Amino acid sequence: MEPADLLARYGVDPALLDQAPDPPARPQTLARVQETPPRDCVVCGAMAATSRAVAFPLAGARWVDMCWEHHMAVLHRPSRGPVEGIAADLRAAAREAGLPWTETVTFYSSFEAAIAACRDEES
């Protein structure tokens, strides 16, 4: 999930957030996170553990301060390559090893995709 999507989900108006330099220098970001008193998460109001500058189409670059939970919701994970190719290789190796269910094993790109694809009896 992108930070803009998270803010939209919770009805946070980016125009109300502090303006940020685009792009901010690392020392600016660290100074913001280490300020006393600590800033509040823009989503839930808990103590912010992270801060990042996000460019919004209409509002420009804004600081998005987040608690650890909301930061983890938008944390970018590195791409692991083409999922379908990796899945095909894993299926072939499982088939070669004689493992059952190799044709029905499904790989998803995210937890959200897996949850969306679950049938009612699987959830």
Z-matrix of the N, CA and C atoms (Angstrom, degrees):
N
C 1 1.448
C 2 1.530 1 108.16
N 3 1.292 2 115.90 1 141.86
C 4 1.466 3 121.68 2 177.90
C 5 1.537 4 109.46 3 -89.11
N 6 1.344 5 118.13 4 152.66
C 7 1.468 6 120.20 5 178.47
C 8 1.534 7 112.52 6 -55.18
N 9 1.323 8 117.75 7 -39.95
C 10 1.469 9 120.62 8 179.51
C 11 1.522 10 111.06 9 -60.96
N 12 1.337 11 117.34 10 -37.80
C 13 1.465 12 121.49 11 178.29
C 14 1.526 13 111.09 12 -66.49
N 15 1.336 14 115.99 13 -41.28
C 16 1.461 15 120.34 14 178.75
C 17 1.522 16 110.70 15 -62.62
N 18 1.327 17 117.04 16 -45.52
C 19 1.465 18 120.42 17 179.86
C 20 1.518 19 110.96 18 -63.88
N 21 1.327 20 117.03 19 -40.87
C 22 1.472 21 120.27 20 178.57
C 23 1.523 22 110.63 21 -63.34
N 24 1.332 23 116.95 22 -40.29
C 25 1.466 24 121.17 23 -179.54
C 26 1.524 25 111.07 24 -59.73
N 27 1.346 26 116.75 25 -36.02
C 28 1.462 27 121.05 26 -177.77
C 29 1.532 28 113.47 27 -100.08
N 30 1.329 29 116.79 28 7.72
C 31 1.457 30 120.70 29 176.01
C 32 1.521 31 114.74 30 70.01
N 33 1.332 32 117.63 31 29.85
C 34 1.462 33 121.52 32 178.87
C 35 1.526 34 108.23 33 -88.46
N 36 1.326 35 116.77 34 123.95
C 37 1.460 36 122.62 35 179.71
C 38 1.528 37 109.50 36 -83.68
N 39 1.342 38 118.11 37 113.87
C 40 1.468 39 120.38 38 -178.88
C 41 1.528 40 113.58 39 -58.37
N 42 1.321 41 118.00 40 -27.97
C 43 1.461 42 121.42 41 -179.62
C 44 1.528 43 111.76 42 -63.85
N 45 1.335 44 117.53 43 -20.73
C 46 1.463 45 121.19 44 -179.56
C 47 1.527 46 112.64 45 -87.36
N 48 1.329 47 117.31 46 -8.08
C 49 1.463 48 121.39 47 179.77
C 50 1.522 49 110.40 48 -83.05
N 51 1.334 50 116.35 49 157.68
C 52 1.464 51 121.56 50 178.51
C 53 1.523 52 110.44 51 -61.74
N 54 1.324 53 115.64 52 140.27
C 55 1.461 54 120.45 53 175.38
C 56 1.516 55 109.29 54 -67.13
N 57 1.335 56 115.86 55 142.51
C 58 1.464 57 121.15 56 179.20
C 59 1.520 58 109.04 57 -122.49
N 60 1.323 59 116.49 58 151.05
C 61 1.461 60 118.60 59 173.24
C 62 1.527 61 108.68 60 -67.61
N 63 1.290 62 116.94 61 152.75
C 64 1.468 63 120.42 62 -177.63
C 65 1.514 64 110.43 63 -124.59
N 66 1.294 65 120.35 64 105.08
C 67 1.468 66 128.71 65 -5.67
C 68 1.530 67 109.80 66 -88.19
N 69 1.337 68 116.92 67 154.10
C 70 1.463 69 118.79 68 178.17
C 71 1.527 70 110.49 69 -77.91
N 72 1.318 71 115.70 70 152.28
C 73 1.458 72 120.59 71 173.93
C 74 1.525 73 107.95 72 -77.56
N 75 1.309 74 116.28 73 150.10
C 76 1.462 75 120.92 74 -179.34
C 77 1.533 76 112.16 75 -54.00
N 78 1.355 77 119.02 76 -42.19
C 79 1.475 78 118.57 77 178.36
C 80 1.539 79 112.58 78 -60.49
N 81 1.324 80 118.13 79 -33.42
C 82 1.472 81 120.37 80 177.91
C 83 1.525 82 110.70 81 -65.03
N 84 1.320 83 116.04 82 -41.88
C 85 1.466 84 120.26 83 -179.83
C 86 1.524 85 110.32 84 -66.62
N 87 1.334 86 117.27 85 -45.27
C 88 1.461 87 120.39 86 179.40
C 89 1.519 88 111.53 87 -62.97
N 90 1.324 89 117.39 88 -41.66
C 91 1.465 90 121.10 89 178.79
C 92 1.527 91 110.58 90 -61.25
N 93 1.316 92 116.74 91 -39.01
C 94 1.469 93 120.84 92 -179.54
C 95 1.532 94 110.69 93 -64.74
N 96 1.325 95 116.50 94 -43.34
C 97 1.470 96 120.78 95 -178.88
C 98 1.525 97 110.83 96 -68.16
N 99 1.338 98 117.45 97 -32.22
C 100 1.464 99 121.33 98 -174.78
C 101 1.526 100 113.90 99 -91.33
N 102 1.329 101 117.86 100 1.84
C 103 1.463 102 120.20 101 -179.03
C 104 1.525 103 111.56 102 -60.99
N 105 1.339 104 114.29 103 149.90
C 106 1.457 105 121.24 104 175.83
C 107 1.512 106 108.14 105 -119.58
N 108 1.291 107 120.08 106 129.78
C 109 1.455 108 126.91 107 -5.20
C 110 1.535 109 110.63 108 -69.60
N 111 1.337 110 116.11 109 158.60
C 112 1.462 111 118.95 110 -178.97
C 113 1.528 112 111.54 111 -65.62
N 114 1.298 113 114.89 112 152.85
C 115 1.461 114 120.82 113 177.78
C 116 1.528 115 109.48 114 -76.62
N 117 1.334 116 115.06 115 164.67
C 118 1.465 117 121.25 116 178.00
C 119 1.521 118 110.00 117 -97.08
N 120 1.325 119 115.64 118 150.28
C 121 1.460 120 121.79 119 174.09
C 122 1.530 121 107.76 120 -63.01
N 123 1.321 122 116.99 121 131.21
C 124 1.466 123 120.29 122 -177.77
C 125 1.523 124 111.93 123 -69.23
N 126 1.327 125 117.31 124 -14.58
C 127 1.461 126 120.88 125 -178.59
C 128 1.522 127 111.39 126 -93.43
N 129 1.351 128 116.85 127 -52.29
C 130 1.465 129 119.02 128 -171.59
C 131 1.524 130 114.66 129 -115.39
N 132 1.334 131 118.45 130 -11.97
C 133 1.457 132 120.97 131 179.08
C 134 1.516 133 114.72 132 88.56
N 135 1.340 134 118.64 133 -4.89
C 136 1.465 135 121.20 134 176.18
C 137 1.531 136 108.83 135 -68.92
N 138 1.323 137 116.79 136 170.09
C 139 1.462 138 120.36 137 179.90
C 140 1.538 139 109.76 138 -62.38
N 141 1.322 140 115.81 139 128.49
C 142 1.464 141 120.67 140 179.89
C 143 1.523 142 110.19 141 -73.71
N 144 1.325 143 115.52 142 137.68
C 145 1.463 144 121.74 143 177.71
C 146 1.521 145 110.99 144 -109.16
N 147 1.323 146 116.85 145 -17.35
C 148 1.464 147 121.30 146 -177.82
C 149 1.520 148 109.68 147 -140.77
N 150 1.307 149 114.20 148 163.08
C 151 1.457 150 120.54 149 175.94
C 152 1.518 151 107.70 150 -148.30
N 153 1.307 152 115.91 151 143.35
C 154 1.457 153 119.72 152 176.44
C 155 1.513 154 108.80 153 -150.09
N 156 1.315 155 115.45 154 153.54
C 157 1.457 156 120.77 155 176.16
C 158 1.517 157 107.30 156 -91.16
N 159 1.323 158 115.84 157 130.52
C 160 1.456 159 121.67 158 179.97
C 161 1.526 160 107.67 159 -125.37
N 162 1.324 161 115.49 160 132.25
C 163 1.470 162 120.72 161 178.07
C 164 1.525 163 108.95 162 -88.35
N 165 1.324 164 116.27 163 120.40
C 166 1.456 165 122.69 164 177.35
C 167 1.526 166 108.10 165 -106.30
N 168 1.332 167 118.23 166 137.59
C 169 1.467 168 120.84 167 -175.81
C 170 1.527 169 114.42 168 -53.51
N 171 1.321 170 118.21 169 -43.29
C 172 1.464 171 120.35 170 -176.10
C 173 1.531 172 113.27 171 -97.15
N 174 1.318 173 117.42 172 -23.61
C 175 1.464 174 120.59 173 -174.51
C 176 1.520 175 113.48 174 -103.22
N 177 1.318 176 118.16 175 -12.39
C 178 1.462 177 120.78 176 -176.91
C 179 1.519 178 111.47 177 80.11
N 180 1.318 179 116.48 178 -163.68
C 181 1.467 180 121.26 179 -178.43
C 182 1.527 181 109.70 180 -74.98
N 183 1.329 182 115.66 181 129.13
C 184 1.467 183 122.13 182 -179.39
C 185 1.519 184 109.65 183 -133.99
N 186 1.335 185 114.87 184 149.08
C 187 1.463 186 120.11 185 174.22
C 188 1.520 187 108.40 186 -76.95
N 189 1.323 188 116.06 187 131.05
C 190 1.463 189 121.81 188 174.83
C 191 1.527 190 106.84 189 -118.61
N 192 1.333 191 115.25 190 104.13
C 193 1.462 192 122.43 191 179.53
C 194 1.522 193 107.60 192 -93.55
N 195 1.335 194 116.39 193 129.96
C 196 1.467 195 119.52 194 -175.84
C 197 1.520 196 111.98 195 -135.31
N 198 1.333 197 114.97 196 147.97
C 199 1.455 198 121.09 197 170.71
C 200 1.535 199 107.14 198 -69.86
N 201 1.313 200 116.12 199 171.48
C 202 1.463 201 119.68 200 -176.63
C 203 1.532 202 111.37 201 -62.05
N 204 1.326 203 117.59 202 -41.00
C 205 1.473 204 121.21 203 -177.87
C 206 1.531 205 111.48 204 -62.05
N 207 1.320 206 117.38 205 -45.74
C 208 1.466 207 119.66 206 -179.44
C 209 1.530 208 111.41 207 -73.30
N 210 1.324 209 116.60 208 -32.15
C 211 1.467 210 119.87 209 174.28
C 212 1.529 211 110.01 210 -60.79
N 213 1.322 212 116.78 211 -44.19
C 214 1.467 213 120.11 212 179.99
C 215 1.524 214 111.42 213 -64.80
N 216 1.321 215 117.38 214 -29.40
C 217 1.471 216 120.50 215 179.02
C 218 1.520 217 111.93 216 -67.66
N 219 1.325 218 117.24 217 -26.02
C 220 1.472 219 119.90 218 -178.20
C 221 1.526 220 112.87 219 -113.41
N 222 1.333 221 116.39 220 5.25
C 223 1.454 222 120.11 221 -178.56
C 224 1.520 223 110.48 222 -60.26
N 225 1.316 224 115.55 223 126.82
C 226 1.463 225 120.15 224 178.26
C 227 1.515 226 109.16 225 -79.28
N 228 1.304 227 115.14 226 125.91
C 229 1.456 228 120.37 227 176.46
C 230 1.520 229 108.00 228 -101.65
N 231 1.334 230 117.13 229 140.23
C 232 1.458 231 118.69 230 -178.90
C 233 1.521 232 111.52 231 -63.03
N 234 1.294 233 115.58 232 146.79
C 235 1.459 234 121.07 233 178.35
C 236 1.524 235 109.38 234 -65.88
N 237 1.286 236 115.87 235 140.43
C 238 1.460 237 120.35 236 179.19
C 239 1.524 238 110.89 237 -104.71
N 240 1.293 239 117.29 238 16.99
C 241 1.459 240 120.05 239 177.90
C 242 1.511 241 111.42 240 94.41
N 243 1.316 242 115.95 241 -173.99
C 244 1.467 243 120.03 242 -177.81
C 245 1.528 244 111.01 243 -69.38
N 246 1.308 245 116.37 244 111.80
C 247 1.459 246 122.57 245 -175.19
C 248 1.525 247 111.50 246 -59.35
N 249 1.317 248 117.55 247 -43.59
C 250 1.461 249 119.52 248 -177.20
C 251 1.518 250 112.40 249 -62.05
N 252 1.323 251 118.15 250 -39.89
C 253 1.464 252 120.76 251 178.30
C 254 1.515 253 111.86 252 -64.82
N 255 1.327 254 115.74 253 -42.79
C 256 1.464 255 120.46 254 178.54
C 257 1.521 256 109.91 255 -64.89
N 258 1.333 257 116.83 256 -43.15
C 259 1.462 258 121.12 257 179.34
C 260 1.525 259 110.94 258 -61.48
N 261 1.327 260 117.46 259 -42.04
C 262 1.468 261 120.73 260 178.97
C 263 1.530 262 110.21 261 -62.99
N 264 1.328 263 117.66 262 -41.39
C 265 1.464 264 120.97 263 178.32
C 266 1.530 265 111.14 264 -64.08
N 267 1.329 266 116.95 265 -41.48
C 268 1.462 267 120.40 266 179.17
C 269 1.523 268 111.15 267 -65.98
N 270 1.328 269 117.40 268 -41.03
C 271 1.465 270 120.85 269 177.22
C 272 1.531 271 110.69 270 -61.37
N 273 1.335 272 116.10 271 -44.21
C 274 1.467 273 120.30 272 -179.31
C 275 1.533 274 110.48 273 -63.02
N 276 1.336 275 117.40 274 -42.11
C 277 1.463 276 120.43 275 179.10
C 278 1.525 277 110.69 276 -65.66
N 279 1.324 278 117.18 277 -40.29
C 280 1.470 279 121.30 278 178.86
C 281 1.527 280 110.55 279 -65.59
N 282 1.319 281 116.76 280 -41.06
C 283 1.471 282 121.94 281 178.30
C 284 1.537 283 109.58 282 -62.54
N 285 1.322 284 115.51 283 -45.11
C 286 1.459 285 121.15 284 -179.96
C 287 1.531 286 111.22 285 -62.58
N 288 1.327 287 116.49 286 -34.49
C 289 1.458 288 121.07 287 178.99
C 290 1.523 289 112.19 288 -79.78
N 291 1.339 290 117.11 289 -5.73
C 292 1.461 291 121.35 290 178.90
C 293 1.511 292 114.39 291 79.45
N 294 1.314 293 117.19 292 21.80
C 295 1.462 294 120.15 293 179.62
C 296 1.531 295 110.60 294 -76.00
N 297 1.337 296 117.08 295 143.41
C 298 1.474 297 119.79 296 178.92
C 299 1.528 298 110.66 297 -74.88
N 300 1.311 299 115.96 298 162.95
C 301 1.463 300 124.45 299 172.09
C 302 1.519 301 113.74 300 68.11
N 303 1.306 302 119.01 301 17.76
C 304 1.465 303 120.58 302 -174.22
C 305 1.519 304 113.68 303 -64.64
N 306 1.318 305 117.87 304 -29.16
C 307 1.470 306 119.60 305 -178.37
C 308 1.522 307 112.99 306 -80.74
N 309 1.329 308 117.21 307 -17.13
C 310 1.465 309 119.42 308 -177.40
C 311 1.518 310 113.77 309 -103.90
N 312 1.331 311 117.64 310 -2.62
C 313 1.466 312 120.84 311 178.45
C 314 1.527 313 108.74 312 -67.37
N 315 1.332 314 116.73 313 131.62
C 316 1.455 315 121.66 314 -178.87
C 317 1.521 316 109.55 315 -122.00
N 318 1.324 317 116.02 316 138.78
C 319 1.454 318 122.14 317 177.81
C 320 1.518 319 108.46 318 -113.90
N 321 1.336 320 116.82 319 137.38
C 322 1.454 321 122.13 320 -178.53
C 323 1.522 322 110.10 321 -118.15
N 324 1.310 323 116.72 322 152.87
C 325 1.459 324 121.46 323 -178.49
C 326 1.525 325 113.19 324 -78.51
N 327 1.342 326 117.29 325 -15.41
C 328 1.461 327 120.36 326 -179.79
C 329 1.522 328 109.41 327 -159.63
N 330 1.342 329 116.34 328 166.54
C 331 1.457 330 120.53 329 175.49
C 332 1.519 331 110.37 330 -63.11
N 333 1.332 332 116.19 331 -38.37
C 334 1.459 333 120.27 332 -179.59
C 335 1.520 334 111.00 333 -61.27
N 336 1.340 335 116.84 334 -42.75
C 337 1.460 336 120.98 335 179.25
C 338 1.523 337 110.55 336 -64.98
N 339 1.319 338 117.48 337 -39.30
C 340 1.460 339 121.09 338 179.20
C 341 1.523 340 110.85 339 -65.71
N 342 1.325 341 116.90 340 -44.15
C 343 1.467 342 120.85 341 179.93
C 344 1.519 343 110.24 342 -63.77
N 345 1.331 344 116.95 343 -42.72
C 346 1.464 345 120.50 344 -179.73
C 347 1.521 346 111.87 345 -63.58
N 348 1.332 347 117.70 346 -29.47
C 349 1.459 348 121.59 347 -176.73
C 350 1.526 349 113.24 348 -89.04
N 351 1.345 350 118.43 349 -9.05
C 352 1.470 351 120.79 350 -178.27
C 353 1.514 352 111.50 351 -67.08
N 354 1.314 353 114.68 352 139.16
C 355 1.458 354 119.37 353 172.22
C 356 1.521 355 107.40 354 -79.27
N 357 1.334 356 117.71 355 159.17
C 358 1.461 357 121.92 356 -176.48
C 359 1.520 358 112.83 357 -53.50
N 360 1.335 359 117.51 358 -42.22
C 361 1.457 360 119.23 359 -177.63
C 362 1.525 361 113.06 360 -72.38
N 363 1.341 362 117.93 361 -11.57
C 364 1.463 363 121.11 362 179.19
C 365 1.517 364 113.09 363 -94.04
N 366 1.313 365 118.26 364 -18.72
C 367 1.463 366 119.83 365 -173.65
C 368 1.505 367 112.63 366 -80.45
